[in-house]
Amino acid sequence: MRCFFRDIAVFAAAAVLVCGFAAGASAGGQARWYMSAAVLLGAVSWRWAVQPAVHRAAAALAELACRPLRLVHKMLVRPAQMRLQAAQSRRRACRKAKKSAKIKKSAEKRLQKPSKVLYN
């Protein structure tokens, strides 16, 4: 959608320049109906013939420009992320094990001595 609006803005600017030149070059100095028809025909031709090819070429150039970045991400960033995630999961598992051991130990400490239970 963004490309569509950019294309329309560029075409409108070109149409204003072309119509201004054509009006200045015509004998009467005014825009004629065939000048407007030529602008409309140019817009339709651009939309159907030229725009898809231009957008395909731009996408191919963007793909070529991004390929080294993808390679860097695959070779450097992704392995570092995996190591970081593994370290975090190990720390999380260790904390969880410590916490469960502490809870188990504290549960044992809360019990009263059997001799105290008999005399209460």
Buried (B, 14 or more C-beta within 10 A) or exposed (E): EEEEEEBEEEBEEBBEEBBEEBBEEEEEEEBBEEBEEBBEEBBEEBBEEEBEEEEEEEEEEEEEEEEEEEEEEEEEEEEEEEEEEEEEEEEEEEEEEEEEEEEEEEEEEEEEEEEEEEEE
